Amino acid sequence: MAEFDIYTGDVINDDDLEHSYASTFDLNVDVQFNEKWSAFVGLEADGETTSPASIYNGAFIQYKPANFFAVKLGDLTFSEGAFQAYYGYDDPTDDAAGMTERDIRGLEVDLAGLQLGLGFGRGDNDTYSICADDGEKENPLCANGEGKNYSVHAAYEFDYAGQHLRPYVNYKSFQSTQHNELHAGVDAGLNIGGFGFRAVYGFHADYLADDGDVKKNVDMTSTAHTILAEPTFEIGMFNIKTTAFYAFIDEAEDGHIEAEKDFQEYFFLYGEPAFKFAEFIKIGIPVEYHTHTLDDDKEDEATLDVGGRFYISPVENLEITAFGMVDIAMQDNEDDTALRFGLETVFSF
């Protein structure tokens, strides 16, 4: 898969016409040795530039003697409760109501809907987020640092007649009673005719057992409860996608919020009715309300975004999206009214 994007800045208030880029290239190779044994390897380049660096994105081998049973060994990725309707948070690498992608090197067993994974942290998942900054190397939070964590993941997928239910739990330990992460929740949904409804509940927690040992007389425990609802409706040439997301956040005494790894704002609403005018052309009218902050007491960053999105798919595996959006400052926000445009092109082969 390849994607190349370009975006303008605010064409009304900026003195000069500013622009920015985003580019992605994924090369995934599946190897089928025989009916039971296979393997996977991936390369990825992704960044806000025209020439992102390419990196190794993992490999694993798989033994699958039956459709209901498989064992994987190698580099594995787990993610739960991703945003599916809202286009702005559609990459589970960066955003999820449940849990963004966590990479491990270890073992996975899949058995009739049950998924079990165990392994050591890999890449960004192998260290505490702030420890990646050189200036934080001496921070007490980094005492257990890189190369000491392991993760356990369990989920069960129930899917029947258009209904699905997926409870999950993910535990990440830094081999310290004070330093751990826990994610748990459920992803559920149903489809009846052209109507679909999906809901996610997520629990995010860090330093659950801290009693002031990490920082003297400071409770480092932080938790968040997230709720996501995604009703959709489609009939003929018309469809509508909607999203409502809210996070109840209890930050640590020093202001640390572990859940900031998983989502960017504590509350947003999104709705987009769309009309298909031809076989490969669709026009959507997105209406969005964003808080742009994890602090529910902060009201000076909120915006109401309204605009148009044009979807063009002239052939299979090629999608071109052009958009224009007006950002209207809301509540106590006096600075963020803007007009911006963008063009995104994605193709796969």
Buried (B, 14 or more C-beta within 10 A) or exposed (E): EBBBBBBBBBEEEEEEEEEEBBBBBBEEEEEEEEEEEBBBBBBBBBEEEEEBEEEEBBBBBBEBEEEEEBBBBBBBBBBBBBBBBBBBBEBBBBBBBBBBBBBBBBBBEBEEEEBBBBBBBBBBBBBBBEBEEEEEEEBEBBBBBEEBBBBBBBBBBEEEEEEBBBBBBBBBBBEBEBBBBBBBBBBBBBBEEEEBBBBBBBBBBBBBEBEEBBBEEBBBBBBBBBBBBBBBBBEEEEBBBBBBBBBEBEBBBEEBBBBBBBBBBBBBBBBBBBEBEEEBEBEBBBBBBBBBBBBBEBEBBBBBBBBBBBBBBEEEEBBBBBBBBBBBBBEEBEEBBBBBBBBBBBBEE
